[in-house]
């Protein structure tokens, strides 16, 4: 199978952020989600999620995919069509 992913996108999205040991209450009050950025080749976009792939090989193998739920996305932009 031969194909080539050409659309490069950047997604700015919110991710969960946990505290896992004893902390003062102020740490918990100030604790918030993380704002992340992921860029790569757009593999697919559905009404539930965007899947981005970091690496593609000439034999059609893919590596390092990230599937980000639509509800977590703050901003989406095309870097290269």
C-alpha positions in Angstrom: 0.0 0.0 0.0 1.4 3.4 -1.0 0.2 6.7 0.3 1.6 10.0 1.5 0.3 12.3 4.2 0.8 15.8 3.2 -1.4 18.1 5.4 0.6 19.3 8.4 -1.5 20.7 11.3 -1.0 22.2 14.8 -3.5 21.5 17.5 -3.6 23.5 20.8 -5.4 21.4 23.3 -6.1 20.9 27.0 -4.9 17.8 28.9 -5.5 16.5 32.3 -2.9 17.3 35.0 -2.6 15.4 38.2 -1.0 15.8 41.6 0.1 12.5 43.2 1.5 13.2 46.6 0.8 15.3 49.7 0.4 19.0 48.9 -0.8 22.1 50.7 -4.4 23.1 49.9 -3.1 26.1 48.0 -1.4 23.8 45.5 -4.7 22.1 44.8 -6.6 25.3 44.6 -4.1 26.6 42.0 -3.9 23.3 40.1 -5.3 23.5 36.6 -5.3 21.6 33.2 -2.3 21.9 30.9 -2.4 23.7 27.6 -0.5 21.6 25.1 0.5 22.0 21.4 0.9 19.1 19.0 2.0 19.3 15.4 2.3 16.7 12.7 0.7 15.0 9.7 -3.1 14.9 9.8 -4.2 11.2 9.5 -7.9 11.7 10.1 -10.5 14.1 11.6 -13.9 12.9 12.8 -16.6 14.4 14.9 -15.0 12.8 17.9 -11.2 13.2 17.5 -8.3 14.4 15.4 -5.4 11.9 14.8 -2.0 13.3 14.1 1.1 11.2 13.1 4.6 12.4 13.8 6.5 10.2 11.4 5.8 8.4 8.1 8.1 6.1 6.2 8.3 5.5 2.5 7.0 2.0 2.9 3.7 3.5 4.4 4.5 2.6 8.0 3.5 5.3 10.6 5.0 6.0 14.0 3.9 8.1 17.0 0.3 8.9 16.6 -1.7 11.2 18.9 -5.5 11.0 19.0 -7.0 14.2 20.6 -10.7 14.4 21.5 -12.5 17.3 19.8 -13.8 18.5 23.1 -10.3 19.1 24.4 -9.2 21.2 21.4 -8.8 25.0 21.9 -7.4 25.8 18.4 -6.7 23.9 15.2 -4.7 25.3 12.3 -3.3 24.0 9.0 0.5 24.7 8.7 0.8 23.1 5.2 -2.1 21.9 3.0 
